[in-house]
Amino acid sequence: MYDAIIVGAGPAGLSTALSVWLHSVRRDYYPEILVIDKEKNPGEKKPCGGMICKMALNIFPSLEKFSSKKIRQVRILYRNRRFTVNFDDVVAINIDRHILARFLMQKIAKLDTVELNLGESIQHVNASSDGVTVYSNDKIYRGKILVGADGVFSIIRKEIFGYSYDLDELGVAYQVRLRLSRNTIDELFGDANEFYYGKEFSPAGYAWIFPHRDHIRIGVGAIASKIRGYDLRTYVRKLIMKYNLQNEKIIKEEAYLVPLSGGSKRITAHRVLLVGDAAHQVAPLSGAGIHLAIIAGLLAGEIISRCLIKRRRLSYSLKQYERIWNCLYGIELRWQRRLVNFLLKRGSKVAMDKKINNLIRKFAELLLGLTSTYDLIKSWIYTQFLKIIRGY
């Protein structure tokens, strides 16, 4: 029987495995961990803009050397105005998901008691008072704790927690990778990620351009329940033409779903917990989830390690992961979803006055995970107060 079975070898699942092992070994306990993923090369087929925020770089500083672009600037286009926010240091990197997965798997490969089964699909899972059971194509695995890190269409979420998502909780994204020379990328975008807000860029969301080493990723996202009658490809083509890049080669087109509900309040059950996309641990305002998946995995791993070593009542002990996550990040993600709903309301516009630059900087910091929605709202309230007392 494994101490922990982790389904999904993305950032959330691999970070969980790493965390369980490290926290346990410090207490002279060597946990038997199984990580299963349906892909033989995790991350290789995963559509993603590829931005990893500073928060994750603080955890894995050596990741920076694998980046295809280091980001020191954010450009935000809103209502035909362009705002540029500069930072003194690297605040994010753009990276291919398979490189990130390989980076984490190389760390996992050094751990003697962690087994990595790739190219194996999970068909069914079950949890009881005696343990958890995972059924794959032709094998059955037994364990003490089960971690669902199996993405937006999580089997574990559906079978253990008994619910999936509705369209209002999902974002639909369409993205193309456009081949460009390094000189052209540097000339047009430098070290900046670009974010586009407004109805001209997305019917109910935002668009982006993220530069990489030899290509750029141009995409548009929208709340799934609000895109009927719209073709997201049209918005991407507009951005391509905006930079006069219509003759450049498209090397890849991809569409995918992103969980944007603001996080699931219930992410633990008896012997089972969820991390990453399976738990909706994605920032609704930006769609960024890699740094949150890593943090959730590290937190979940520490809690699991305590459960294994101290052997307390599992349902109570695992619940600590849910409580801590909701206190640290769950509330923030729900506030972000409320902000998204506000911005998507017909007629909701931010006044374009002389104080907007301060708000834009706060907004850029929020996109990068450097500040909170509460701080952004507080700054907005402060500017409204100044308008009143100064007679703006």
C-alpha positions as CSV (number, residue, x, y, z in Angstrom):
1,M,0.0,0.0,0.0
2,Y,1.3,3.4,-1.0
3,D,1.4,6.2,1.5
4,A,0.1,8.6,-1.1
5,I,-1.2,8.2,-4.7
6,I,-1.1,11.4,-6.8
7,V,-3.0,11.4,-10.0
8,G,-1.5,14.0,-12.4
9,A,2.1,14.9,-13.1
10,G,1.7,18.6,-13.7
11,P,3.1,21.4,-11.4
12,A,0.5,20.7,-8.7
13,G,1.0,16.9,-8.6
14,L,4.8,17.0,-8.8
15,S,5.1,19.7,-6.2
16,T,2.8,17.7,-3.9
17,A,5.0,14.6,-4.3
18,L,8.2,16.6,-3.7
19,S,6.7,18.3,-0.6
20,V,5.4,15.0,0.9
21,W,8.8,13.4,0.6
22,L,10.9,16.3,1.8
23,H,8.8,17.0,4.9
24,S,8.6,13.3,5.8
25,V,12.3,12.6,5.4
26,R,13.1,15.4,7.8
27,R,11.3,13.3,10.4
28,D,13.1,10.1,9.3
29,Y,10.1,8.7,7.5
30,Y,10.5,7.7,3.9
31,P,7.0,7.7,2.3
32,E,6.0,5.4,-0.6
33,I,4.5,7.7,-3.2
34,L,3.0,6.9,-6.6
35,V,2.5,9.6,-9.2
36,I,0.4,8.6,-12.2
37,D,-0.2,10.6,-15.4
38,K,-2.0,9.7,-18.7
39,E,0.7,11.5,-20.8
40,K,4.1,9.9,-21.5
41,N,5.6,13.3,-21.6
42,P,3.7,15.5,-19.2
43,G,3.3,19.1,-20.2
44,E,4.2,18.5,-23.9
45,K,0.6,18.7,-25.1
46,K,-0.6,21.1,-22.5
47,P,-1.8,24.4,-24.0
48,C,-0.6,27.4,-21.9
49,G,0.6,30.9,-22.3
50,G,3.6,29.9,-20.2
51,M,3.9,32.7,-17.7
52,I,5.2,31.8,-14.3
53,C,5.0,34.5,-11.7
54,K,7.6,35.7,-9.2
55,M,6.0,33.7,-6.4
56,A,7.0,30.4,-8.0
57,L,10.5,31.7,-8.9
58,N,11.0,32.4,-5.2
59,I,10.4,28.7,-4.5
60,F,12.5,27.4,-7.4
61,P,15.0,30.1,-8.2
62,S,16.9,27.9,-10.7
63,L,13.8,27.8,-12.9
64,E,14.8,31.2,-14.2
65,K,17.7,29.8,-16.3
66,F,15.3,27.7,-18.2
67,S,13.1,30.6,-19.3
68,S,12.4,31.5,-22.9
69,K,11.8,35.1,-21.9
70,K,12.4,37.0,-18.7
71,I,9.7,39.5,-18.0
72,R,10.4,42.9,-16.4
73,Q,7.6,44.9,-17.9
74,V,3.8,44.6,-18.3
75,R,1.8,46.4,-20.9
76,I,-1.9,46.9,-20.5
77,L,-4.2,48.1,-23.3
78,Y,-7.6,49.4,-22.2
79,R,-10.1,51.5,-24.1
80,N,-7.5,52.4,-26.8
81,R,-4.9,53.5,-24.3
82,R,-1.6,51.7,-23.7
83,F,-0.1,51.7,-20.2
84,T,3.5,50.4,-19.5
85,V,4.5,49.3,-16.1
86,N,8.2,48.8,-15.5
87,F,9.7,46.7,-12.7
88,D,13.3,46.8,-11.4
89,D,13.7,43.1,-11.5
90,V,12.4,39.9,-13.2
91,V,8.8,39.6,-12.1
92,A,7.9,36.6,-14.2
93,I,9.3,34.2,-16.8
94,N,7.7,32.7,-19.9
95,I,8.5,29.0,-20.2
96,D,7.3,25.9,-22.1
97,R,5.2,23.6,-19.9
98,H,7.1,20.5,-20.8
99,I,10.4,22.1,-19.7
100,L,8.7,23.0,-16.4
101,A,7.5,19.4,-16.0
102,R,11.0,18.0,-16.9
103,F,12.5,20.3,-14.3
104,L,10.2,19.0,-11.6
105,M,10.5,15.4,-12.7
106,Q,14.2,15.5,-12.5
107,K,13.9,16.4,-8.9
108,I,11.4,13.6,-8.3
109,A,13.7,11.1,-10.0
110,K,16.2,11.6,-7.3
111,L,13.8,10.4,-4.6
112,D,14.2,6.7,-3.9
113,T,10.7,6.0,-2.7
114,V,8.7,7.9,-5.3
115,E,7.4,5.9,-8.3
116,L,6.4,7.8,-11.5
117,N,4.0,5.9,-13.9
118,L,3.6,7.8,-17.1
119,G,1.2,7.0,-20.0
120,E,-1.3,5.4,-17.7
121,S,-4.9,6.5,-17.7
122,I,-7.1,6.3,-14.6
123,Q,-10.6,4.8,-15.1
124,H,-12.1,4.9,-11.6
125,V,-11.2,5.8,-8.0
126,N,-12.7,4.9,-4.6
127,A,-12.2,6.0,-1.0
128,S,-13.2,4.2,2.2
129,S,-12.3,4.2,5.8
130,D,-9.6,1.6,5.0
131,G,-7.9,3.5,2.3
132,V,-8.1,4.6,-1.3
133,T,-8.2,2.5,-4.5
134,V,-7.2,3.7,-8.0
135,Y,-8.1,1.6,-11.1
136,S,-6.1,2.2,-14.2
137,N,-6.3,0.5,-17.6
138,D,-5.1,-2.9,-16.3
139,K,-3.9,-2.3,-12.7
140,I,-5.3,-1.6,-9.3
141,Y,-3.4,0.5,-6.7
142,R,-4.1,0.9,-3.0
143,G,-3.0,3.8,-0.9
144,K,-3.6,5.7,2.3
145,I,-4.2,9.1,0.8
146,L,-5.3,10.2,-2.7
147,V,-4.4,13.5,-4.4
148,G,-6.4,14.7,-7.3
149,A,-4.1,16.8,-9.5
150,D,-5.7,15.6,-12.7
151,G,-6.8,18.9,-14.2
152,V,-10.0,20.7,-15.1
153,F,-11.8,17.5,-16.0
154,S,-10.7,15.8,-12.8
155,I,-12.0,12.2,-12.4
156,I,-11.3,12.4,-8.7
157,R,-13.3,15.6,-8.3
158,K,-16.2,14.0,-10.2
159,E,-16.2,10.6,-8.5
160,I,-15.3,11.6,-4.9
161,F,-16.8,15.0,-4.6
162,G,-19.7,14.3,-6.9
163,Y,-19.7,17.5,-9.0
164,S,-18.2,19.1,-12.0
165,Y,-18.3,22.6,-13.4
166,D,-20.9,24.7,-15.2
167,L,-20.1,27.0,-18.1
168,D,-20.0,30.1,-15.9
169,E,-17.1,28.6,-13.9
170,L,-15.0,27.9,-17.0
171,G,-13.0,30.1,-19.3
172,V,-12.5,29.2,-23.0
173,A,-9.1,30.1,-24.5
174,Y,-7.9,30.1,-28.0
175,Q,-4.2,30.7,-28.7
176,V,-1.8,30.6,-31.6
177,R,2.0,30.3,-31.6
178,L,3.5,32.6,-34.2
179,R,7.1,32.0,-35.4
180,L,9.2,35.2,-35.2
181,S,12.9,35.9,-35.2
182,R,14.5,36.9,-31.9
183,N,15.3,40.3,-33.2
184,T,11.7,41.0,-34.2
185,I,10.4,39.7,-30.8
186,D,12.9,42.0,-29.0
187,E,12.0,44.9,-31.2
188,L,8.2,44.6,-30.8
189,F,7.9,43.3,-27.2
190,G,11.2,43.6,-25.4
191,D,10.8,42.0,-22.0
192,A,7.1,42.7,-21.7
193,N,4.0,40.6,-21.5
194,E,1.0,42.3,-23.0
195,F,-2.6,42.2,-21.7
196,Y,-5.6,43.5,-23.6
197,Y,-8.9,44.4,-22.0
198,G,-12.2,45.6,-23.5
199,K,-14.9,44.4,-25.9
200,E,-12.7,45.0,-28.9
201,F,-10.2,42.3,-27.6
202,S,-12.5,39.7,-26.1
203,P,-16.3,39.2,-25.8
204,A,-16.1,38.5,-22.1
205,G,-12.5,38.3,-20.9
206,Y,-9.1,39.5,-22.1
207,A,-6.4,38.9,-24.7
208,W,-2.7,38.5,-24.4
209,I,0.6,38.4,-26.2
210,F,3.5,36.5,-24.4
211,P,6.9,36.5,-26.1
212,H,9.1,33.4,-26.0
213,R,12.5,32.7,-27.4
214,D,11.6,32.0,-31.0
215,H,7.9,32.7,-31.1
216,I,5.0,34.7,-29.5
217,R,1.8,33.3,-28.1
218,I,-1.3,35.3,-29.0
219,G,-4.5,34.3,-27.3
220,V,-7.9,35.3,-26.2
221,G,-10.0,34.0,-23.3
222,A,-13.6,34.5,-22.3
223,I,-16.1,33.1,-19.8
224,A,-17.6,30.0,-21.5
225,S,-21.2,31.0,-20.7
226,K,-20.8,34.3,-22.6
227,I,-19.3,33.4,-25.9
228,R,-22.3,32.1,-27.8
229,G,-22.3,33.8,-31.3
230,Y,-18.6,34.8,-31.0
231,D,-15.6,33.4,-32.8
232,L,-12.5,33.8,-30.6
233,R,-10.2,33.3,-33.7
234,T,-11.5,36.6,-35.0
235,Y,-10.1,38.5,-32.0
236,V,-6.7,36.7,-32.4
237,R,-6.5,37.7,-36.0
238,K,-7.1,41.3,-35.1
239,L,-4.1,41.3,-32.8
240,I,-2.0,39.6,-35.4
241,M,-2.9,42.3,-37.9
242,K,-2.4,45.0,-35.3
243,Y,1.3,44.2,-35.4
244,N,1.3,43.5,-39.2
245,L,2.3,39.9,-38.6
246,Q,-0.3,38.2,-40.8
247,N,2.3,36.8,-43.1
248,E,4.2,35.1,-40.3
249,K,4.0,31.3,-39.9
250,I,1.5,29.9,-37.3
251,I,3.3,26.9,-35.8
252,K,0.6,25.8,-33.5
253,E,-3.1,26.5,-32.8
254,E,-4.6,25.4,-29.5
255,A,-7.9,25.7,-27.6
256,Y,-8.5,24.8,-24.0
257,L,-10.6,25.3,-20.9
258,V,-9.5,27.1,-17.7
259,P,-11.3,26.9,-14.4
260,L,-12.2,30.5,-13.4
261,S,-14.7,30.1,-10.6
262,G,-12.4,31.6,-8.0
263,G,-11.6,28.3,-6.3
264,S,-13.6,25.5,-4.9
265,K,-14.4,25.9,-1.2
266,R,-14.5,22.1,-0.7
267,I,-11.2,20.6,-1.7
268,T,-10.8,17.8,0.9
269,A,-12.8,14.7,1.6
270,H,-11.9,11.6,3.7
271,R,-8.5,10.5,2.6
272,V,-8.7,12.7,-0.6
273,L,-7.7,16.2,-1.5
274,L,-7.5,18.3,-4.7
275,V,-4.8,20.6,-6.0
276,G,-4.2,22.8,-9.1
277,D,-6.9,23.0,-11.8
278,A,-8.9,20.2,-10.2
279,A,-9.4,22.5,-7.2
280,H,-9.9,25.6,-9.4
281,Q,-6.7,27.2,-8.0
282,V,-6.4,29.6,-10.9
283,A,-6.5,33.4,-10.8
284,P,-9.7,34.5,-12.6
285,L,-8.3,37.9,-13.6
286,S,-5.3,36.6,-15.5
287,G,-5.9,32.8,-15.9
288,A,-2.5,32.3,-14.3
289,G,-2.4,29.1,-12.3
290,I,1.1,27.6,-12.4
291,H,2.4,29.5,-9.3
292,L,-0.8,28.7,-7.4
293,A,-0.6,25.1,-8.3
294,I,3.0,24.9,-7.0
295,I,2.1,26.6,-3.8
296,A,-1.0,24.4,-3.3
297,G,1.2,21.3,-3.9
298,L,3.8,22.3,-1.4
299,L,1.1,23.1,1.2
300,A,-0.8,19.9,0.6
301,G,2.4,17.9,0.8
302,E,3.3,19.3,4.2
303,I,-0.2,18.5,5.5
304,I,-0.1,14.9,4.1
305,S,3.4,14.4,5.7
306,R,2.0,15.3,9.1
307,C,-0.9,12.9,8.6
308,L,1.4,10.1,7.7
309,I,3.8,10.6,10.6
310,K,1.5,11.6,13.4
311,R,-1.3,9.3,12.3
312,R,-4.1,11.6,13.4
313,R,-7.6,11.3,12.2
314,L,-7.2,11.8,8.5
315,S,-10.5,13.6,7.8
316,Y,-9.6,16.2,10.4
317,S,-5.9,16.5,9.5
318,L,-6.5,16.9,5.7
319,K,-9.1,19.5,6.4
320,Q,-6.3,21.8,7.6
321,Y,-5.1,22.0,4.0
322,E,-8.5,23.3,3.0
323,R,-8.7,25.8,5.8
324,I,-5.1,27.2,5.3
325,W,-5.5,27.4,1.6
326,N,-8.8,29.3,1.8
327,C,-7.4,31.7,4.3
328,L,-4.2,32.4,2.3
329,Y,-5.5,32.3,-1.3
330,G,-9.1,31.1,-1.5
331,I,-10.6,34.4,-0.4
332,E,-8.3,36.3,-2.8
333,L,-9.4,34.2,-5.8
334,R,-13.1,34.7,-4.9
335,W,-12.6,38.4,-4.8
336,Q,-10.9,38.3,-8.2
337,R,-13.9,36.5,-9.6
338,R,-16.2,39.2,-8.2
339,L,-13.9,41.8,-9.8
340,V,-14.2,39.9,-13.1
341,N,-18.0,39.9,-12.9
342,F,-18.0,43.6,-12.2
343,L,-15.7,44.4,-15.1
344,L,-17.8,42.3,-17.5
345,K,-21.1,44.1,-16.6
346,R,-22.4,46.1,-19.4
347,G,-21.3,49.7,-18.9
348,S,-18.8,49.0,-16.2
349,K,-15.9,51.3,-17.1
350,V,-13.0,52.7,-15.1
351,A,-12.7,56.5,-15.4
352,M,-9.6,57.5,-17.5
353,D,-8.4,60.4,-15.4
354,K,-5.0,61.5,-14.2
355,K,-5.0,59.0,-11.3
356,I,-5.4,55.9,-13.6
357,N,-1.7,55.2,-13.8
358,N,-1.6,54.4,-10.1
359,L,-4.4,51.9,-10.5
360,I,-2.9,50.4,-13.6
361,R,0.3,49.7,-11.7
362,K,-1.7,48.0,-8.9
363,F,-3.6,46.1,-11.6
364,A,-0.3,44.9,-13.2
365,E,1.0,43.8,-9.8
366,L,-2.2,41.9,-9.3
367,L,-1.8,40.1,-12.7
368,L,1.7,39.0,-11.5
369,G,0.5,37.9,-8.1
370,L,2.5,40.7,-6.4
371,T,-0.5,42.3,-4.6
372,S,-4.0,41.5,-3.7
373,T,-7.5,42.4,-5.0
374,Y,-8.1,44.1,-1.6
375,D,-5.1,46.4,-2.2
376,L,-6.4,47.2,-5.7
377,I,-9.9,48.0,-4.5
378,K,-8.4,50.1,-1.7
379,S,-6.4,52.1,-4.1
380,W,-9.4,52.7,-6.3
381,I,-11.5,53.9,-3.3
382,Y,-8.7,56.2,-2.4
383,T,-8.6,57.8,-5.8
384,Q,-12.4,58.3,-5.7
385,F,-12.0,60.0,-2.3
386,L,-9.4,62.3,-3.6
387,K,-11.7,63.3,-6.5
388,I,-14.3,64.3,-4.0
389,I,-12.2,66.4,-1.6
390,R,-10.2,68.0,-4.4
391,G,-13.2,68.8,-6.5
392,Y,-12.2,66.7,-9.5
